[in-house]
Amino acid sequence: MRSLSSLTLALSLVCAAIATACSSVPTSGPSKSEVAQSSASTDELGIQIVDVNDAVARRLLADRSAGDFAKTLGELPMRQQRLGAGDVVEVSIWEAPPAMLFGASPTDTRSGGASNARVTVLPDQMIDAAGDINVPFAGEIKVTGQTLDEVGRAITDRLRGKANQPQTLVRLVQNSTSYVTIVGDVTSSKRMPLTPSGERLLDALASAGGVRQPVDKTTVQVTRGDQVQSLPLETIIRDPRQNVPLRSGDVVTALYQPFSFTALGATGKNDEVNFEAQGITLAQALARVGGLTDSRSDARGVFIFRFEDASALTWPQQPVRTTPNGKVPVVYRIDLKDPRSFFIAQTFMMNNKDVLYVSNAPIAELQKFLNVVFSVAYPVMSTITTFR
């Protein structure tokens, strides 16, 4: 009778241990099935579950390639420099002998004196807010948006019939409007004047003393009007097409951006991992965290959690719900049990602030459950046996 009651007590304690273990088995995150069920939730987050295949990887990669400077900013340099308000110019006027209008001017010694041409060099003039300069006997000349040669011809035309065979040379003394602004993580922020030679993006960075941070962690942003484009500096150096000519008013910003992703779950290490502005693939990301933990990972449960633009893909769940800043919460799912997925992993690019999560395998959860049960049940059974 005593044995029966002891056995009943033991079974009761074991059942209690099992019930406790069911609710307290430790885990590093959701299982594969729990992640899949999150897309069916009716909460306001509206998570999209997307299986990563070749088509998805290609679409996302194509969107990343849209930031091509050569396509969006143009490859042709500015052919001629145009004047603007604030520029300072020098006007020189030659008159053939006998000089009628500028007869009191000195002879042009630069021609060797053989022609006896008279040259008049007017004082430097700043182009006013209306875009004009003043020339004696020619009056106000509209010069904004004109080249130096065009301004010279306009002055000459005004002087015909007043001066004897006039010729005009206009020289830019101070360039105040045709420039590029260089700021950010450069040695010295500055404004770089543009010349007809056609300065390019790397010329601007060089004129500012170069970047202060490592090349592979620096992104270059070009702002042109209301257009803003960014590329890793390493890409611009490697691809000469991306070293595009600059335009007046461009703003070049060097940004130090140590991109990172966070690895959680059944990976070799759980950590925040920095990567280059050039970007890394999912395969590289997995390698940097030591791959999957062989003893507990579920190769079918590899997930990338990301906030994506609403236009990135055609989403499987409709209607699409977005966060207050217009982003779609997305879980990309990839099955590494399929050998083809390793090729896809080499084209799927990681984004800054991605979360890479690998779920535990079901057998690992069962093993942990049994460990908890036996760790509780064994001392109980030992105590009962000793008592008997």
Contacts in CASP RR format, 6 or more apart in sequence:
PFRMAT RR
TARGET T0000
AUTHOR 0000-0000-0000
METHOD contacts of the structure
MODEL  1
MRSLSSLTLALSLVCAAIATACSSVPTSGPSKSEVAQSSASTDELGIQIV
DVNDAVARRLLADRSAGDFAKTLGELPMRQQRLGAGDVVEVSIWEAPPAM
LFGASPTDTRSGGASNARVTVLPDQMIDAAGDINVPFAGEIKVTGQTLDE
VGRAITDRLRGKANQPQTLVRLVQNSTSYVTIVGDVTSSKRMPLTPSGER
LLDALASAGGVRQPVDKTTVQVTRGDQVQSLPLETIIRDPRQNVPLRSGD
VVTALYQPFSFTALGATGKNDEVNFEAQGITLAQALARVGGLTDSRSDAR
GVFIFRFEDASALTWPQQPVRTTPNGKVPVVYRIDLKDPRSFFIAQTFMM
NNKDVLYVSNAPIAELQKFLNVVFSVAYPVMSTITTFR
2 388 0 8 1.000
3 388 0 8 1.000
6 384 0 8 1.000
6 387 0 8 1.000
6 388 0 8 1.000
9 384 0 8 1.000
10 380 0 8 1.000
10 381 0 8 1.000
10 384 0 8 1.000
13 377 0 8 1.000
13 380 0 8 1.000
14 373 0 8 1.000
14 376 0 8 1.000
14 377 0 8 1.000
14 380 0 8 1.000
14 381 0 8 1.000
17 372 0 8 1.000
17 373 0 8 1.000
17 376 0 8 1.000
17 377 0 8 1.000
17 380 0 8 1.000
18 373 0 8 1.000
20 372 0 8 1.000
20 376 0 8 1.000
21 369 0 8 1.000
21 372 0 8 1.000
21 373 0 8 1.000
21 376 0 8 1.000
22 369 0 8 1.000
24 372 0 8 1.000
25 365 0 8 1.000
25 368 0 8 1.000
25 369 0 8 1.000
25 372 0 8 1.000
26 368 0 8 1.000
27 360 0 8 1.000
27 365 0 8 1.000
27 368 0 8 1.000
28 264 0 8 1.000
28 265 0 8 1.000
28 266 0 8 1.000
28 270 0 8 1.000
28 360 0 8 1.000
29 264 0 8 1.000
29 265 0 8 1.000
29 357 0 8 1.000
29 359 0 8 1.000
29 360 0 8 1.000
30 38 0 8 1.000
30 359 0 8 1.000
31 298 0 8 1.000
31 359 0 8 1.000
31 360 0 8 1.000
31 362 0 8 1.000
31 365 0 8 1.000
32 298 0 8 1.000
32 300 0 8 1.000
32 301 0 8 1.000
32 359 0 8 1.000
35 49 0 8 1.000
35 301 0 8 1.000
35 303 0 8 1.000
35 331 0 8 1.000
35 333 0 8 1.000
35 359 0 8 1.000
36 49 0 8 1.000
36 333 0 8 1.000
38 47 0 8 1.000
38 49 0 8 1.000
38 331 0 8 1.000
39 46 0 8 1.000
39 47 0 8 1.000
39 48 0 8 1.000
39 49 0 8 1.000
39 316 0 8 1.000
39 317 0 8 1.000
39 331 0 8 1.000
41 47 0 8 1.000
44 321 0 8 1.000
45 321 0 8 1.000
45 323 0 8 1.000
45 329 0 8 1.000
46 317 0 8 1.000
46 321 0 8 1.000
46 329 0 8 1.000
47 329 0 8 1.000
47 330 0 8 1.000
47 331 0 8 1.000
48 308 0 8 1.000
48 315 0 8 1.000
48 316 0 8 1.000
48 317 0 8 1.000
48 320 0 8 1.000
48 328 0 8 1.000
48 329 0 8 1.000
48 330 0 8 1.000
48 331 0 8 1.000
49 316 0 8 1.000
49 317 0 8 1.000
49 330 0 8 1.000
49 331 0 8 1.000
49 333 0 8 1.000
50 56 0 8 1.000
50 313 0 8 1.000
50 315 0 8 1.000
50 316 0 8 1.000
50 330 0 8 1.000
50 331 0 8 1.000
50 332 0 8 1.000
50 333 0 8 1.000
51 332 0 8 1.000
51 333 0 8 1.000
51 334 0 8 1.000
51 335 0 8 1.000
52 304 0 8 1.000
52 332 0 8 1.000
52 333 0 8 1.000
52 334 0 8 1.000
52 341 0 8 1.000
52 344 0 8 1.000
52 348 0 8 1.000
53 344 0 8 1.000
54 343 0 8 1.000
54 344 0 8 1.000
54 347 0 8 1.000
56 313 0 8 1.000
56 332 0 8 1.000
56 348 0 8 1.000
57 344 0 8 1.000
57 347 0 8 1.000
57 348 0 8 1.000
58 347 0 8 1.000
59 312 0 8 1.000
59 313 0 8 1.000
60 312 0 8 1.000
60 313 0 8 1.000
60 348 0 8 1.000
60 349 0 8 1.000
61 347 0 8 1.000
61 348 0 8 1.000
61 349 0 8 1.000
63 312 0 8 1.000
64 349 0 8 1.000
66 72 0 8 1.000
67 229 0 8 1.000
67 230 0 8 1.000
67 231 0 8 1.000
68 231 0 8 1.000
68 242 0 8 1.000
69 201 0 8 1.000
69 222 0 8 1.000
69 229 0 8 1.000
69 231 0 8 1.000
69 236 0 8 1.000
69 241 0 8 1.000
69 242 0 8 1.000
69 243 0 8 1.000
69 244 0 8 1.000
70 241 0 8 1.000
70 242 0 8 1.000
70 244 0 8 1.000
72 227 0 8 1.000
72 229 0 8 1.000
73 222 0 8 1.000
73 224 0 8 1.000
73 227 0 8 1.000
73 229 0 8 1.000
73 244 0 8 1.000
74 244 0 8 1.000
74 245 0 8 1.000
75 241 0 8 1.000
75 244 0 8 1.000
75 245 0 8 1.000
76 245 0 8 1.000
77 198 0 8 1.000
77 200 0 8 1.000
77 245 0 8 1.000
78 194 0 8 1.000
78 196 0 8 1.000
78 198 0 8 1.000
78 245 0 8 1.000
78 247 0 8 1.000
78 248 0 8 1.000
79 196 0 8 1.000
80 147 0 8 1.000
80 196 0 8 1.000
81 147 0 8 1.000
81 148 0 8 1.000
81 172 0 8 1.000
81 175 0 8 1.000
81 178 0 8 1.000
81 194 0 8 1.000
81 195 0 8 1.000
81 196 0 8 1.000
82 144 0 8 1.000
82 145 0 8 1.000
82 146 0 8 1.000
82 147 0 8 1.000
82 178 0 8 1.000
82 248 0 8 1.000
83 89 0 8 1.000
83 127 0 8 1.000
83 143 0 8 1.000
83 144 0 8 1.000
83 145 0 8 1.000
83 146 0 8 1.000
83 147 0 8 1.000
83 148 0 8 1.000
83 151 0 8 1.000
83 172 0 8 1.000
83 177 0 8 1.000
84 127 0 8 1.000
84 131 0 8 1.000
84 143 0 8 1.000
84 144 0 8 1.000
84 145 0 8 1.000
84 176 0 8 1.000
84 177 0 8 1.000
84 178 0 8 1.000
85 127 0 8 1.000
85 128 0 8 1.000
85 129 0 8 1.000
85 130 0 8 1.000
85 131 0 8 1.000
85 144 0 8 1.000
85 177 0 8 1.000
86 126 0 8 1.000
86 127 0 8 1.000
86 128 0 8 1.000
86 176 0 8 1.000
86 177 0 8 1.000
87 126 0 8 1.000
87 127 0 8 1.000
87 172 0 8 1.000
87 174 0 8 1.000
87 175 0 8 1.000
87 176 0 8 1.000
87 177 0 8 1.000
87 178 0 8 1.000
88 124 0 8 1.000
88 125 0 8 1.000
88 126 0 8 1.000
88 127 0 8 1.000
88 172 0 8 1.000
88 173 0 8 1.000
88 174 0 8 1.000
88 176 0 8 1.000
89 124 0 8 1.000
89 125 0 8 1.000
89 127 0 8 1.000
89 133 0 8 1.000
89 143 0 8 1.000
89 148 0 8 1.000
89 151 0 8 1.000
89 170 0 8 1.000
89 171 0 8 1.000
89 172 0 8 1.000
89 173 0 8 1.000
90 121 0 8 1.000
90 122 0 8 1.000
90 124 0 8 1.000
90 125 0 8 1.000
90 170 0 8 1.000
90 171 0 8 1.000
90 173 0 8 1.000
91 121 0 8 1.000
91 122 0 8 1.000
91 125 0 8 1.000
91 133 0 8 1.000
91 135 0 8 1.000
91 152 0 8 1.000
91 155 0 8 1.000
91 168 0 8 1.000
91 169 0 8 1.000
91 170 0 8 1.000
92 119 0 8 1.000
92 120 0 8 1.000
92 121 0 8 1.000
92 122 0 8 1.000
92 168 0 8 1.000
92 169 0 8 1.000
92 170 0 8 1.000
92 171 0 8 1.000
93 102 0 8 1.000
93 119 0 8 1.000
93 120 0 8 1.000
93 122 0 8 1.000
93 135 0 8 1.000
93 155 0 8 1.000
93 159 0 8 1.000
93 163 0 8 1.000
93 166 0 8 1.000
93 167 0 8 1.000
93 168 0 8 1.000
94 108 0 8 1.000
94 117 0 8 1.000
94 118 0 8 1.000
94 119 0 8 1.000
94 166 0 8 1.000
94 167 0 8 1.000
94 168 0 8 1.000
94 169 0 8 1.000
95 101 0 8 1.000
95 102 0 8 1.000
95 103 0 8 1.000
95 105 0 8 1.000
95 117 0 8 1.000
95 118 0 8 1.000
95 119 0 8 1.000
95 120 0 8 1.000
95 163 0 8 1.000
95 164 0 8 1.000
95 165 0 8 1.000
95 166 0 8 1.000
96 115 0 8 1.000
96 117 0 8 1.000
96 164 0 8 1.000
96 165 0 8 1.000
97 115 0 8 1.000
97 116 0 8 1.000
97 117 0 8 1.000
97 118 0 8 1.000
97 164 0 8 1.000
98 164 0 8 1.000
99 105 0 8 1.000
99 118 0 8 1.000
99 163 0 8 1.000
99 164 0 8 1.000
100 162 0 8 1.000
100 163 0 8 1.000
100 164 0 8 1.000
101 137 0 8 1.000
101 159 0 8 1.000
101 162 0 8 1.000
101 163 0 8 1.000
101 164 0 8 1.000
101 166 0 8 1.000
102 118 0 8 1.000
102 120 0 8 1.000
102 163 0 8 1.000
103 118 0 8 1.000
105 118 0 8 1.000
105 119 0 8 1.000
105 120 0 8 1.000
106 118 0 8 1.000
106 119 0 8 1.000
107 113 0 8 1.000
107 116 0 8 1.000
107 117 0 8 1.000
107 118 0 8 1.000
107 119 0 8 1.000
108 115 0 8 1.000
108 117 0 8 1.000
108 118 0 8 1.000
108 119 0 8 1.000
110 119 0 8 1.000
111 117 0 8 1.000
122 135 0 8 1.000
122 136 0 8 1.000
124 173 0 8 1.000
124 174 0 8 1.000
125 133 0 8 1.000
125 134 0 8 1.000
126 174 0 8 1.000
127 133 0 8 1.000
127 143 0 8 1.000
127 144 0 8 1.000
131 142 0 8 1.000
131 143 0 8 1.000
131 144 0 8 1.000
132 140 0 8 1.000
132 141 0 8 1.000
132 142 0 8 1.000
132 143 0 8 1.000
133 140 0 8 1.000
133 141 0 8 1.000
133 143 0 8 1.000
133 151 0 8 1.000
134 140 0 8 1.000
134 141 0 8 1.000
135 141 0 8 1.000
135 155 0 8 1.000
135 158 0 8 1.000
137 158 0 8 1.000
137 159 0 8 1.000
137 162 0 8 1.000
137 163 0 8 1.000
138 155 0 8 1.000
138 158 0 8 1.000
138 159 0 8 1.000
139 158 0 8 1.000
141 151 0 8 1.000
141 154 0 8 1.000
141 155 0 8 1.000
141 158 0 8 1.000
142 154 0 8 1.000
143 151 0 8 1.000
143 154 0 8 1.000
146 154 0 8 1.000
148 170 0 8 1.000
148 171 0 8 1.000
148 172 0 8 1.000
149 170 0 8 1.000
151 170 0 8 1.000
152 168 0 8 1.000
152 169 0 8 1.000
152 170 0 8 1.000
153 168 0 8 1.000
155 168 0 8 1.000
155 170 0 8 1.000
156 166 0 8 1.000
156 167 0 8 1.000
156 168 0 8 1.000
159 166 0 8 1.000
159 168 0 8 1.000
160 166 0 8 1.000
175 193 0 8 1.000
175 194 0 8 1.000
175 195 0 8 1.000
177 248 0 8 1.000
178 193 0 8 1.000
178 194 0 8 1.000
178 248 0 8 1.000
179 191 0 8 1.000
179 192 0 8 1.000
179 193 0 8 1.000
179 194 0 8 1.000
179 248 0 8 1.000
179 249 0 8 1.000
180 191 0 8 1.000
180 192 0 8 1.000
180 194 0 8 1.000
180 199 0 8 1.000
180 204 0 8 1.000
180 246 0 8 1.000
180 247 0 8 1.000
180 248 0 8 1.000
180 249 0 8 1.000
180 250 0 8 1.000
180 251 0 8 1.000
180 252 0 8 1.000
181 189 0 8 1.000
181 190 0 8 1.000
181 191 0 8 1.000
181 192 0 8 1.000
181 249 0 8 1.000
181 250 0 8 1.000
181 251 0 8 1.000
181 252 0 8 1.000
182 189 0 8 1.000
182 190 0 8 1.000
182 191 0 8 1.000
182 192 0 8 1.000
182 204 0 8 1.000
182 205 0 8 1.000
182 207 0 8 1.000
182 208 0 8 1.000
182 252 0 8 1.000
182 253 0 8 1.000
182 254 0 8 1.000
183 189 0 8 1.000
183 251 0 8 1.000
183 252 0 8 1.000
183 253 0 8 1.000
183 254 0 8 1.000
184 253 0 8 1.000
184 254 0 8 1.000
184 255 0 8 1.000
185 211 0 8 1.000
185 212 0 8 1.000
185 213 0 8 1.000
185 218 0 8 1.000
185 254 0 8 1.000
185 255 0 8 1.000
185 256 0 8 1.000
186 205 0 8 1.000
186 208 0 8 1.000
186 209 0 8 1.000
186 210 0 8 1.000
186 211 0 8 1.000
186 212 0 8 1.000
186 254 0 8 1.000
187 208 0 8 1.000
187 209 0 8 1.000
187 210 0 8 1.000
187 211 0 8 1.000
187 212 0 8 1.000
188 208 0 8 1.000
188 209 0 8 1.000
189 208 0 8 1.000
190 207 0 8 1.000
190 208 0 8 1.000
192 199 0 8 1.000
192 203 0 8 1.000
192 204 0 8 1.000
192 207 0 8 1.000
192 208 0 8 1.000
194 246 0 8 1.000
194 247 0 8 1.000
194 248 0 8 1.000
198 245 0 8 1.000
198 246 0 8 1.000
199 245 0 8 1.000
199 246 0 8 1.000
200 243 0 8 1.000
200 244 0 8 1.000
200 245 0 8 1.000
200 246 0 8 1.000
201 220 0 8 1.000
201 222 0 8 1.000
201 236 0 8 1.000
201 242 0 8 1.000
201 243 0 8 1.000
201 244 0 8 1.000
201 246 0 8 1.000
201 252 0 8 1.000
202 236 0 8 1.000
202 237 0 8 1.000
202 243 0 8 1.000
203 246 0 8 1.000
204 246 0 8 1.000
204 252 0 8 1.000
205 211 0 8 1.000
205 220 0 8 1.000
205 233 0 8 1.000
205 252 0 8 1.000
205 254 0 8 1.000
208 254 0 8 1.000
210 254 0 8 1.000
211 218 0 8 1.000
211 233 0 8 1.000
211 254 0 8 1.000
212 256 0 8 1.000
213 254 0 8 1.000
213 256 0 8 1.000
215 233 0 8 1.000
215 234 0 8 1.000
215 237 0 8 1.000
216 232 0 8 1.000
216 233 0 8 1.000
216 234 0 8 1.000
216 276 0 8 1.000
216 277 0 8 1.000
216 278 0 8 1.000
217 256 0 8 1.000
217 257 0 8 1.000
217 258 0 8 1.000
217 259 0 8 1.000
217 274 0 8 1.000
217 276 0 8 1.000
217 277 0 8 1.000
218 232 0 8 1.000
218 233 0 8 1.000
218 234 0 8 1.000
218 254 0 8 1.000
218 255 0 8 1.000
218 256 0 8 1.000
218 257 0 8 1.000
218 277 0 8 1.000
219 230 0 8 1.000
219 231 0 8 1.000
219 232 0 8 1.000
219 233 0 8 1.000
219 254 0 8 1.000
219 255 0 8 1.000
219 257 0 8 1.000
219 277 0 8 1.000
220 230 0 8 1.000
220 231 0 8 1.000
220 232 0 8 1.000
220 233 0 8 1.000
220 236 0 8 1.000
220 252 0 8 1.000
220 253 0 8 1.000
220 254 0 8 1.000
220 255 0 8 1.000
221 228 0 8 1.000
221 229 0 8 1.000
221 230 0 8 1.000
221 252 0 8 1.000
221 253 0 8 1.000
221 254 0 8 1.000
221 255 0 8 1.000
222 228 0 8 1.000
222 229 0 8 1.000
222 230 0 8 1.000
222 244 0 8 1.000
222 250 0 8 1.000
222 251 0 8 1.000
222 252 0 8 1.000
222 253 0 8 1.000
223 250 0 8 1.000
223 251 0 8 1.000
223 253 0 8 1.000
224 247 0 8 1.000
224 249 0 8 1.000
224 250 0 8 1.000
224 251 0 8 1.000
225 249 0 8 1.000
230 255 0 8 1.000
231 242 0 8 1.000
232 276 0 8 1.000
232 277 0 8 1.000
232 278 0 8 1.000
232 279 0 8 1.000
233 254 0 8 1.000
233 277 0 8 1.000
234 276 0 8 1.000
234 277 0 8 1.000
234 278 0 8 1.000
235 242 0 8 1.000
235 278 0 8 1.000
236 242 0 8 1.000
236 243 0 8 1.000
237 243 0 8 1.000
246 252 0 8 1.000
257 277 0 8 1.000
257 352 0 8 1.000
258 274 0 8 1.000
259 274 0 8 1.000
259 275 0 8 1.000
259 276 0 8 1.000
259 277 0 8 1.000
259 279 0 8 1.000
259 352 0 8 1.000
260 272 0 8 1.000
260 273 0 8 1.000
260 274 0 8 1.000
260 275 0 8 1.000
260 352 0 8 1.000
260 353 0 8 1.000
261 272 0 8 1.000
261 273 0 8 1.000
261 275 0 8 1.000
261 285 0 8 1.000
261 350 0 8 1.000
261 351 0 8 1.000
261 352 0 8 1.000
261 353 0 8 1.000
261 354 0 8 1.000
261 355 0 8 1.000
261 356 0 8 1.000
262 271 0 8 1.000
262 272 0 8 1.000
262 273 0 8 1.000
262 353 0 8 1.000
262 354 0 8 1.000
262 355 0 8 1.000
262 356 0 8 1.000
263 269 0 8 1.000
263 270 0 8 1.000
263 271 0 8 1.000
263 272 0 8 1.000
263 273 0 8 1.000
263 285 0 8 1.000
263 289 0 8 1.000
263 356 0 8 1.000
263 357 0 8 1.000
264 270 0 8 1.000
264 355 0 8 1.000
264 356 0 8 1.000
264 357 0 8 1.000
264 358 0 8 1.000
265 297 0 8 1.000
265 357 0 8 1.000
265 358 0 8 1.000
265 359 0 8 1.000
265 360 0 8 1.000
266 292 0 8 1.000
266 293 0 8 1.000
266 296 0 8 1.000
266 297 0 8 1.000
266 298 0 8 1.000
266 358 0 8 1.000
266 359 0 8 1.000
266 360 0 8 1.000
266 361 0 8 1.000
266 364 0 8 1.000
267 286 0 8 1.000
267 289 0 8 1.000
267 290 0 8 1.000
267 291 0 8 1.000
267 292 0 8 1.000
267 293 0 8 1.000
267 297 0 8 1.000
267 356 0 8 1.000
267 358 0 8 1.000
268 289 0 8 1.000
268 290 0 8 1.000
268 291 0 8 1.000
268 292 0 8 1.000
268 293 0 8 1.000
269 289 0 8 1.000
269 290 0 8 1.000
270 289 0 8 1.000
271 289 0 8 1.000
273 285 0 8 1.000
273 288 0 8 1.000
273 289 0 8 1.000
275 284 0 8 1.000
275 285 0 8 1.000
275 288 0 8 1.000
275 350 0 8 1.000
279 349 0 8 1.000
279 350 0 8 1.000
280 288 0 8 1.000
280 349 0 8 1.000
280 350 0 8 1.000
281 345 0 8 1.000
281 346 0 8 1.000
281 347 0 8 1.000
281 348 0 8 1.000
281 349 0 8 1.000
281 350 0 8 1.000
282 304 0 8 1.000
282 334 0 8 1.000
282 345 0 8 1.000
282 346 0 8 1.000
282 348 0 8 1.000
282 349 0 8 1.000
282 350 0 8 1.000
282 356 0 8 1.000
283 342 0 8 1.000
283 345 0 8 1.000
283 346 0 8 1.000
284 350 0 8 1.000
285 350 0 8 1.000
285 356 0 8 1.000
286 292 0 8 1.000
286 302 0 8 1.000
286 345 0 8 1.000
286 356 0 8 1.000
289 356 0 8 1.000
292 299 0 8 1.000
292 302 0 8 1.000
292 336 0 8 1.000
292 358 0 8 1.000
293 358 0 8 1.000
295 364 0 8 1.000
296 360 0 8 1.000
296 361 0 8 1.000
296 364 0 8 1.000
297 358 0 8 1.000
297 359 0 8 1.000
297 360 0 8 1.000
297 361 0 8 1.000
297 364 0 8 1.000
298 358 0 8 1.000
298 359 0 8 1.000
298 360 0 8 1.000
298 361 0 8 1.000
298 362 0 8 1.000
298 364 0 8 1.000
299 335 0 8 1.000
299 336 0 8 1.000
299 337 0 8 1.000
300 335 0 8 1.000
300 336 0 8 1.000
300 337 0 8 1.000
301 333 0 8 1.000
301 334 0 8 1.000
301 335 0 8 1.000
301 336 0 8 1.000
301 358 0 8 1.000
301 359 0 8 1.000
302 333 0 8 1.000
302 334 0 8 1.000
302 335 0 8 1.000
302 336 0 8 1.000
302 356 0 8 1.000
302 357 0 8 1.000
302 358 0 8 1.000
303 331 0 8 1.000
303 332 0 8 1.000
303 333 0 8 1.000
303 334 0 8 1.000
303 356 0 8 1.000
303 357 0 8 1.000
303 358 0 8 1.000
303 359 0 8 1.000
304 331 0 8 1.000
304 332 0 8 1.000
304 334 0 8 1.000
304 348 0 8 1.000
304 350 0 8 1.000
304 354 0 8 1.000
304 355 0 8 1.000
304 356 0 8 1.000
304 357 0 8 1.000
305 329 0 8 1.000
305 330 0 8 1.000
305 331 0 8 1.000
305 354 0 8 1.000
305 355 0 8 1.000
305 357 0 8 1.000
306 329 0 8 1.000
306 330 0 8 1.000
306 331 0 8 1.000
306 332 0 8 1.000
306 351 0 8 1.000
306 354 0 8 1.000
306 355 0 8 1.000
307 323 0 8 1.000
307 327 0 8 1.000
307 328 0 8 1.000
307 329 0 8 1.000
307 330 0 8 1.000
307 353 0 8 1.000
308 327 0 8 1.000
308 328 0 8 1.000
308 329 0 8 1.000
308 330 0 8 1.000
309 327 0 8 1.000
309 328 0 8 1.000
310 320 0 8 1.000
310 322 0 8 1.000
310 326 0 8 1.000
310 327 0 8 1.000
310 328 0 8 1.000
312 328 0 8 1.000
312 330 0 8 1.000
315 328 0 8 1.000
320 328 0 8 1.000
321 328 0 8 1.000
322 328 0 8 1.000
323 329 0 8 1.000
332 348 0 8 1.000
334 341 0 8 1.000
334 344 0 8 1.000
334 345 0 8 1.000
334 348 0 8 1.000
335 341 0 8 1.000
336 342 0 8 1.000
336 345 0 8 1.000
350 356 0 8 1.000
END
